[in-house]
Amino acid sequence: MTEFPRLLHTVLDTTDPRALAEFYRELLGLRYRDGDETVDNPDWLVLVDHAGTRKLAFQRVDELTPTTWPRHEVPMQLHCDFTVSSEAELRRQRGRAEALGARLLLDRTDDPDEPLYVFADPSGHPFCVFVA
């Protein structure tokens, strides 16, 4: 049998790992890897799902230039896609995301084939939430 690499988690650079981890912890219903919830001034944090599977990690950087998307001066480079079950849930998640500190970049909820929002997280990383 051939072995292939497997994705462990996606790492997001940020100037404030705790703040960005908290944003995604609340947004996605994740929890900290054992021991990470109490680290003071962390350089690296990991969030896991209810089964303990790693999902996202956050790495401290001194400086971060957020994307200018949809303009192209600073490209996205990477973004996360998240799905919800209905348009009503999509609208609910918009409110949650914005209350947690996300900034709306694009509202495409009028698209009958794939209604979606594109947000920037508190560090400026874009992510999409759409009905699938």
C-alpha positions as CSV (number, residue, x, y, z in Angstrom):
1,M,0.0,0.0,0.0
2,T,1.3,3.5,-0.9
3,E,1.5,6.0,1.9
4,F,0.7,9.6,1.2
5,P,1.2,12.7,3.3
6,R,-1.9,13.7,5.2
7,L,-3.0,17.2,6.2
8,L,-2.5,17.7,9.9
9,H,-3.9,21.2,10.1
10,T,-3.9,24.6,8.4
11,V,-1.6,27.2,9.9
12,L,-2.5,30.9,9.9
13,D,0.1,33.6,10.5
14,T,-1.0,36.3,12.9
15,T,0.4,39.0,15.1
16,D,-1.9,37.9,17.9
17,P,-2.3,34.0,18.0
18,R,-4.6,34.0,21.0
19,A,-7.0,36.6,19.6
20,L,-7.2,34.8,16.2
21,A,-7.5,31.4,17.8
22,E,-10.3,32.7,20.0
23,F,-12.1,34.0,16.9
24,Y,-12.0,30.6,15.1
25,R,-12.7,28.7,18.4
26,E,-15.9,30.6,18.8
27,L,-16.9,30.7,15.1
28,L,-16.3,26.9,14.5
29,G,-17.1,25.4,17.9
30,L,-13.5,24.1,18.3
31,R,-11.4,23.8,21.5
32,Y,-7.7,24.2,22.3
33,R,-5.3,21.3,22.1
34,D,-4.6,20.1,25.7
35,G,-2.3,22.6,27.3
36,D,-2.8,25.4,24.8
37,E,-5.7,27.0,26.6
38,T,-3.5,28.3,29.4
39,V,-0.3,29.4,27.5
40,D,0.6,33.0,28.2
41,N,1.7,35.1,25.2
42,P,1.8,32.1,22.8
43,D,3.8,31.9,19.6
44,W,1.9,28.8,18.5
45,L,-1.6,27.5,19.3
46,V,-3.6,24.6,17.9
47,L,-7.4,24.1,17.8
48,V,-9.0,20.7,17.6
49,D,-12.5,19.4,17.0
50,H,-14.6,17.4,19.5
51,A,-12.7,14.2,18.7
52,G,-9.3,15.8,19.2
53,T,-8.4,16.1,15.5
54,R,-6.3,19.1,14.7
55,K,-8.0,21.6,12.5
56,L,-6.2,25.0,12.7
57,A,-3.0,26.3,14.1
58,F,-1.9,29.9,14.7
59,Q,1.7,31.1,14.4
60,R,3.0,34.5,15.7
61,V,4.6,36.7,13.2
62,D,6.0,40.2,13.8
63,E,4.2,41.8,10.8
64,L,1.3,40.7,8.6
65,T,0.1,42.5,5.5
66,P,-3.6,41.6,5.0
67,T,-4.9,40.8,1.5
68,T,-6.4,43.7,-0.5
69,W,-8.9,41.2,-2.1
70,P,-10.9,41.8,-4.3
71,R,-8.2,44.2,-5.5
72,H,-5.0,42.4,-6.4
73,E,-2.2,44.5,-4.8
74,V,-1.8,41.9,-2.1
75,P,-3.3,38.5,-3.1
76,M,-5.2,36.1,-0.9
77,Q,-2.6,33.4,-1.1
78,L,-4.9,31.0,0.9
79,H,-8.4,31.1,2.2
80,C,-10.7,28.7,4.1
81,D,-14.2,27.6,2.9
82,F,-16.9,26.8,5.5
83,T,-20.3,25.4,4.6
84,V,-23.7,25.7,6.2
85,S,-27.0,23.8,5.5
86,S,-29.4,26.6,4.5
87,E,-29.7,30.3,3.6
88,A,-31.2,31.0,7.0
89,E,-28.2,29.5,8.7
90,L,-25.9,31.5,6.3
91,R,-27.6,34.7,7.5
92,R,-27.2,33.6,11.1
93,Q,-23.6,32.8,10.7
94,R,-23.0,36.2,9.2
95,G,-24.2,37.8,12.4
96,R,-22.0,35.5,14.5
97,A,-18.9,36.1,12.4
98,E,-19.3,39.9,12.5
99,A,-20.0,39.9,16.2
100,L,-16.8,37.9,16.7
101,G,-14.8,40.5,14.7
102,A,-15.0,39.4,11.1
103,R,-15.3,42.0,8.4
104,L,-17.6,41.4,5.4
105,L,-15.7,41.6,2.1
106,L,-18.4,40.3,-0.3
107,D,-22.1,39.5,-0.1
108,R,-23.1,37.1,-2.8
109,T,-26.3,35.8,-1.2
110,D,-28.3,36.7,-4.3
111,D,-26.6,33.9,-6.2
112,P,-29.3,31.2,-6.5
113,D,-26.6,28.5,-7.2
114,E,-24.2,29.2,-4.4
115,P,-25.1,32.0,-2.0
116,L,-22.1,33.0,0.0
117,Y,-20.3,35.6,2.1
118,V,-16.6,36.3,2.0
119,F,-15.2,37.7,5.3
120,A,-11.8,38.8,6.6
121,D,-11.0,37.4,10.0
122,P,-9.5,39.7,12.6
123,S,-6.0,39.2,11.2
124,G,-7.2,40.0,7.7
125,H,-7.3,36.4,6.3
126,P,-10.2,35.9,4.0
127,F,-12.7,33.0,4.4
128,C,-16.0,32.0,2.8
129,V,-19.2,30.7,4.3
130,F,-21.7,29.3,1.8
131,V,-24.6,27.0,1.5
132,A,-23.7,23.5,0.3
